[in-house]
């Protein structure tokens, strides 16, 4: 049996960002502008490749923009200074910032304007965290683990606004919040839960699937924080084999060729994917697995699978059936 986990694949925010980029490309066909994906629209090489095939170009600097550009701002968002510079240069753009990320920007901007300190639970250097920090004058304290929390200097602000990267792990974030309150018992800490509900909704069904199959494949970009978090959450169940996440169907095929014995030993296969992975890519990988297993002539003929063997959207318990 091959089962694709419930709720996996592209979230609404990721879908909206891709649709906005596609609309910009359609608009550019009429206006003659060049669609520029400013940095990575989202962390998925398959999606980025398809947009480039349609004519979009990528650019990491405003100074490197081509003539007559139409800029698409990435789903992770950008700094306040970026928008101010875009307006100053009169550069047209379409904003694909995820609404959940935009909420973080609003919260930290308001806190900073009120003279309060800002702490962001998140991964240093991650584009979303860097963008959010840019909405509070790059004055936020970035906390990723117990070590960085312990290294925080004394914060003398009247109030501390605490937010988190929208793809942060729920359990890890809760632990950091408890540690912060324990370390600063007298501080006035205002906690805003800015974790996106989409990755959380993926984790339960995917982990259940991991507990009901022999091997669970995670499909998604290696730069994708939520995909990495998803795989780690499933692996923590200590049930199914959970290989490193794979970015593309081609990469999945390479894995099958290199790890044939491990795959052949399994009887129940599961697939899950992060919030920036198109479900179509997951289905392609599942179909590839069917073909690959059927091509193995050493298997008993009666065990041959068909496309109907791939079950999408069923409860994870179906993996045991």
C-alpha positions in Angstrom: 0.0 0.0 0.0 1.2 3.5 -0.8 -0.5 6.4 1.1 -0.1 10.1 0.7 -0.7 11.9 4.1 -3.7 14.1 4.6 -3.2 17.9 4.5 0.3 17.7 3.0 1.6 19.9 0.2 1.2 23.5 -0.6 -0.6 25.7 1.9 -3.0 28.5 0.9 -0.3 31.2 1.3 2.2 29.3 -0.9 -0.5 28.7 -3.6 -1.5 32.4 -3.5 2.2 33.5 -4.0 2.5 31.2 -7.0 -0.8 32.4 -8.5 0.3 36.0 -8.0 3.6 35.3 -9.8 1.7 33.6 -12.6 -0.7 36.6 -12.9 2.4 38.9 -13.1 3.8 36.8 -15.9 0.5 37.0 -17.8 0.4 40.8 -17.2 4.0 41.1 -18.4 3.1 39.5 -21.7 0.9 42.5 -22.4 3.1 45.2 -20.9 6.5 44.0 -22.1 7.9 44.1 -18.5 10.3 41.5 -17.1 8.9 39.6 -14.1 11.5 39.5 -11.4 11.2 37.1 -8.5 13.0 39.0 -5.8 15.1 36.3 -4.2 13.3 33.0 -3.9 9.5 33.2 -4.1 9.4 30.2 -1.9 11.7 27.3 -1.0 10.9 24.8 -3.7 13.1 24.3 -6.7 10.4 22.7 -8.8 8.1 25.7 -8.5 11.0 28.1 -9.1 12.1 26.2 -12.1 8.6 26.3 -13.7 8.3 30.1 -13.2 11.7 30.6 -14.7 10.7 28.5 -17.7 7.8 30.9 -18.2 10.1 33.9 -18.4 10.6 35.0 -14.8 14.1 36.0 -13.7 15.6 35.9 -10.2 17.4 38.8 -8.6 18.9 39.2 -5.2 19.5 43.0 -5.3 17.5 46.0 -6.3 20.6 47.4 -8.0 20.7 44.3 -10.2 17.1 44.6 -11.6 16.7 44.5 -15.3 15.1 47.3 -17.3 11.3 47.7 -17.0 10.9 45.2 -14.2 7.7 44.0 -12.4 8.9 42.7 -9.1 7.2 39.9 -7.2 8.0 40.0 -3.4 8.6 36.5 -2.0 6.2 34.7 0.4 8.7 35.1 3.2 8.3 38.9 3.1 10.8 41.7 3.0 12.1 44.5 5.3 10.4 47.8 5.7 13.4 49.5 4.1 12.9 47.3 1.0 9.4 48.7 0.4 10.5 52.2 1.1 13.3 51.9 -1.5 10.9 50.3 -4.0 8.6 53.3 -3.6 11.5 55.7 -3.9 12.6 54.2 -7.2 9.0 54.0 -8.4 9.4 50.2 -9.1 6.1 48.4 -9.7 5.7 45.2 -7.6 3.2 42.5 -6.6 3.4 41.5 -2.9 3.3 37.7 -2.4 4.1 38.0 1.3 2.1 35.4 3.3 -0.6 37.0 5.4 0.7 35.2 8.5 4.1 36.7 7.9 2.6 40.1 7.3 0.9 39.9 10.8 4.4 39.4 12.3 5.6 42.5 10.6 2.7 44.5 12.0 3.2 43.2 15.5 6.9 44.0 15.7 6.5 47.3 14.0 3.9 48.4 16.5 6.0 47.1 19.5 9.1 48.9 18.2 7.2 52.1 17.7 6.0 52.0 21.3 9.6 51.6 22.5 9.2 48.0 23.5 11.8 45.2 23.0 11.2 42.5 20.4 12.2 38.9 20.6 11.8 36.6 17.6 11.9 32.9 18.1 13.3 31.7 14.8 16.3 30.6 12.7 19.0 33.3 12.4 19.6 34.1 8.7 16.3 32.7 7.6 14.7 35.1 5.1 11.4 35.4 7.0 13.2 36.2 10.2 15.4 38.8 8.5 12.4 40.4 6.9 10.5 40.6 10.2 13.5 42.0 12.0 13.6 44.8 9.3 10.2 46.0 10.6 11.6 46.8 14.0 14.7 48.6 12.9 16.7 45.3 13.0 16.7 45.6 16.8 15.0 42.3 17.5 16.7 39.6 19.6 16.8 36.4 17.5 16.4 33.3 19.7 16.7 29.9 18.1 17.6 27.6 21.1 18.5 27.5 24.8 22.0 28.7 24.1 21.0 31.9 22.3 18.3 32.5 24.9 20.8 32.1 27.8 23.1 34.6 26.0 20.4 37.4 25.9 21.6 40.6 27.5 19.6 42.3 30.2 16.5 43.8 28.5 15.3 47.0 30.2 12.3 47.8 28.0 9.0 48.3 29.8 7.5 45.5 27.7 8.9 42.6 25.6 7.0 41.6 22.5 7.6 38.0 21.6 6.7 36.5 18.2 8.0 33.5 16.3 8.9 32.5 12.8 5.7 31.2 11.3 7.2 27.8 10.5 8.7 27.3 14.0 8.0 24.1 15.8 5.2 24.3 18.3 6.9 22.2 21.0 10.3 23.9 20.7 8.6 27.4 20.8 6.7 26.5 23.9 9.9 25.3 25.6 11.7 28.6 24.7 8.8 30.7 26.0 8.9 28.9 29.3 12.6 29.3 29.6 12.3 33.0 28.8 9.7 33.6 31.5 11.8 31.6 33.9 14.9 33.7 33.1 13.1 37.0 33.2 10.4 36.5 35.9 9.8 40.2 36.5 9.6 41.2 32.8 6.3 42.1 31.2 6.3 39.6 28.3 3.6 39.8 25.7 3.5 36.5 23.7 1.9 36.5 20.2 1.5 33.0 18.8 2.4 33.6 15.2 3.0 29.9 14.2 1.2 29.2 10.9 -1.6 26.7 11.4 -0.9 24.9 8.1 2.3 23.1 9.0 0.7 22.2 12.4 -2.3 20.7 10.5 0.2 18.6 8.5 2.1 17.2 11.4 -0.6 15.1 13.0 -1.7 13.1 10.0 1.9 12.7 8.8 3.2 11.4 12.1 0.2 9.0 12.3 1.2 7.8 8.8 4.8 7.3 10.0 3.5 5.0 12.7 1.5 2.9 10.2 4.0 2.4 7.4 7.5 1.0 7.0 9.1 3.9 5.2 8.0 7.6 5.0 9.2 9.8 2.2 9.3 13.6 2.7 9.2 15.6 -0.4 10.2 19.3 -0.3 13.0 21.8 -0.6 15.9 21.5 1.8 15.8 25.2 2.5 12.2 24.8 3.6 12.1 25.2 7.4 8.6 23.7 7.7 9.5 20.7 5.5 12.5 20.0 7.7 10.4 20.4 10.8 7.8 18.0 9.4 10.3 15.3 8.7 11.9 15.6 12.2 8.5 15.5 13.8 7.7 12.2 11.9 11.1 10.7 12.6 10.6 11.4 16.3 7.8 8.8 16.3 10.6 6.1 16.0 8.5 4.0 13.8 8.9 4.3 10.0 12.2 4.8 8.2 12.4 8.5 7.4 15.0 9.2 4.8 16.4 12.7 4.3 13.8 14.9 2.5 14.1 15.0 -1.3 13.5 18.1 -3.4 12.3 16.6 -6.7 11.0 13.5 -8.4 14.3 13.1 -10.1 16.1 13.1 -6.7 13.6 10.6 -5.4 14.4 8.3 -8.4 18.1 8.5 -7.6 17.3 7.5 -4.0 15.4 4.5 -5.2 18.3 3.4 -7.4 20.8 3.8 -4.5 18.7 2.3 -1.8 16.8 -0.5 -3.6 17.2 -3.1 -0.9 15.8 -0.8 1.9 12.8 0.1 -0.3 12.1 -3.5 -1.4 12.0 -4.7 2.2 9.1 -2.4 3.0 5.5 -3.3 2.4 3.8 -0.1 3.4 5.0 3.2 2.0 4.0 6.7 3.0 4.5 10.2 1.5 4.3 13.6 3.0 5.4 17.1 1.9 6.0 20.5 3.2 3.8 23.6 2.8 5.7 24.8 -0.3 5.6 21.5 -2.2 3.0 21.1 -5.0 0.9 18.0 -4.3 1.4 17.1 -8.0 5.1 16.5 -7.2 4.2 14.2 -4.4 1.8 12.3 -6.7 4.6 12.0 -9.3 6.9 10.5 -6.8 4.2 8.0 -5.6 3.5 7.0 -9.2 7.2 6.6 -9.8 7.4 4.3 -6.8 4.7 2.1 -8.3 6.5 1.9 -11.6 9.8 1.2 -10.0 8.4 -1.6 -7.9 6.7 -3.1 -10.8 9.9 -3.0 -12.9 11.6 -5.2 -10.3 11.2 -8.6 -11.9 12.5 -10.3 -8.8 9.3 -9.5 -7.0 6.4 -12.0 -7.0 4.1 -11.2 -10.0 1.1 -11.1 -7.7 2.6 -8.2 -5.8 2.5 -5.9 -8.8 0.9 -2.5 -8.1 -1.2 -0.3 -10.2 -2.0 3.5 -10.0 -5.0 2.5 -7.9 -2.5 1.4 -5.2 -1.7 5.1 -4.5 -4.2 6.4 -1.9 -4.3 10.2 -1.4 -6.1 12.0 1.3 -7.1 9.0 3.4 -6.6 8.8 7.1 -3.1 7.4 7.9 -4.6 4.3 9.5 -5.4 3.2 6.0 -1.7 2.5 5.5 -2.1 -0.7 7.5 -4.9 -2.0 5.4 
